[in-house]
Amino acid sequence: MSPEHKYSHWKKNLWAGILFGLGFVAFIDETIFHQLLHWHKFYDRSTTSIGLISDGLFHAFSWFATVGGLYLVADLMRRHVFWHKMFWGGKLLGGGGFQLYDGIIQHKLMRIHQIRYHVDILPYDLIWNITAVIMIIAGLLLIRSAKKESRRTSGGETLAS
Amino acid sequence: MHHEQPFLPAVLQILVMLFAISGAVGYLILTLRTNRVKRLRRWPAWRFILWLSGTVMVSLVFAGPFAEAAHYDFRLHMAGHLLLGMLAPLLIALSAPVTLLLRALPVLAARRVTNVLRHPIAQFYRNPVTASVLNIGGLWLLYATPLFQLMHQHLWLYLLVHLHVFAAGYLFTISMIYIDPAPHPCSHLFRTVVFIFTLAAHGILSKYIYAKPLTGFPADEVREGAMLMYYGGDLVDLVIIILLFRSWYRSTAPRHSYQKIESS
């Protein structure tokens, strides 16, 4: 299979990564912070009603994103067009994007729950959100580098998907 | 809410058991009879197991000690609803009862059945939006209005609500995954979008129940039931999500590929 072939599927690789990354971070959030550490609460009295809706939608969407992202990977693999770099770029972008939304909008503005209770929350919030920003930047850099690579190989324009 | 007399009359419990047994026997007879026909493929035995487990779950919710206890304990009530409205419908849908029926019926009768399935009314009910509204809308009505209290006072209402929970759960399952013949199928994308909102509404309702525990039951018990609803619902729906995407994956298999030949 020629290397150019995967470049024509760059969008699908990117989306597979974004979806899987989002689902993966949501899964980590649920298993580690809710179930294992018991830091996050199932429900916090201060939750706004918009927070309840946002939490419900994102929680539901994360299952679809995880399963859908993995089926997209399976589809790319059977076509021999899976592109690790683009996928990882998307994964970091999707995962970081969701973590930042969760850390700023859902925890702070909608107050669905805090990262941990009965502690000074500031360091937790800082680590949470800075990690998210680092993931987003790393993801964007990877995507840019992957795109450059495809432009070099296919001589100018990326192929339409 | 404790009474000396059992809430569910014995006659009703016997009726439910008879219904479940005749269902199991009927499914078995159809399987054995159609397996004798040479031109038909063998009907897999695991489908019967699925049918049997589904019907056993439904009868447990209506009859026996579990059904009686669920009337007084909210956690058991919720466990019963997960079985009745989610797991049993999924297992029964996977047992492909309509396909089995069509296999067994003579051509003319089978055609009549498919005509019913193709009817605009059937199409309306099979639409993912209708099925979701009946399914989750019904649950919101049950838990966010006095209907829940009333249901525990009137037997007929109790039965009606539980029948609705099963019927709507089954309708929702077959609107999302097509095991039996599905005339006028909806696209995978449309089903996915509707499904996301339905699962979200289910999760939101669980947290709503957690936040505002129902009267008549201890608050802690209701909260535990709400969490059971949240995570149990996720678990069953995850299976449906996987089946939905698996069907997408198969439908978009590249033509003239070696993988397709290998996997078939």
Contacts between the chains, C-beta under 8 A, distances in Angstrom:
chain1	res1	chain2	res2	distance
A	42	B	207	7.5
A	42	B	210	6.6
A	42	B	227	6.0
A	42	B	230	7.6
A	43	B	207	5.3
A	43	B	210	4.9
A	43	B	211	5.8
A	45	B	211	7.6
A	47	B	207	8.0
A	47	B	211	7.7
A	52	B	204	5.7
A	52	B	207	5.8
A	52	B	208	7.2
A	53	B	200	7.6
A	53	B	204	6.2
A	55	B	203	7.7
A	55	B	204	7.8
A	55	B	207	7.4
A	56	B	200	4.2
A	56	B	201	7.1
A	56	B	203	4.4
A	56	B	204	3.7
A	56	B	207	7.2
A	57	B	196	7.3
A	57	B	197	7.7
A	57	B	200	4.5
A	59	B	200	7.2
A	59	B	203	5.3
A	60	B	196	5.2
A	60	B	197	7.6
A	60	B	198	8.0
A	60	B	199	3.8
A	60	B	200	3.9
A	60	B	202	7.8
A	60	B	203	6.0
A	61	B	196	5.5
A	61	B	200	7.5
A	63	B	199	7.1
A	63	B	234	6.8
A	63	B	237	7.1
A	63	B	238	5.8
A	63	B	241	5.8
A	64	B	192	6.2
A	64	B	195	7.3
A	64	B	196	5.7
A	64	B	241	6.0
A	67	B	238	7.4
A	67	B	241	5.0
A	67	B	242	5.6
A	67	B	245	5.3
A	68	B	192	7.5
A	68	B	245	5.7
A	71	B	245	4.4
A	71	B	246	7.3
A	71	B	248	6.8
A	71	B	249	5.0
A	74	B	249	6.3
A	75	B	249	6.2
A	75	B	252	6.5
A	78	B	253	7.5
A	78	B	254	7.1
A	78	B	257	7.1
A	78	B	259	4.9
A	79	B	254	5.8
A	79	B	257	7.9
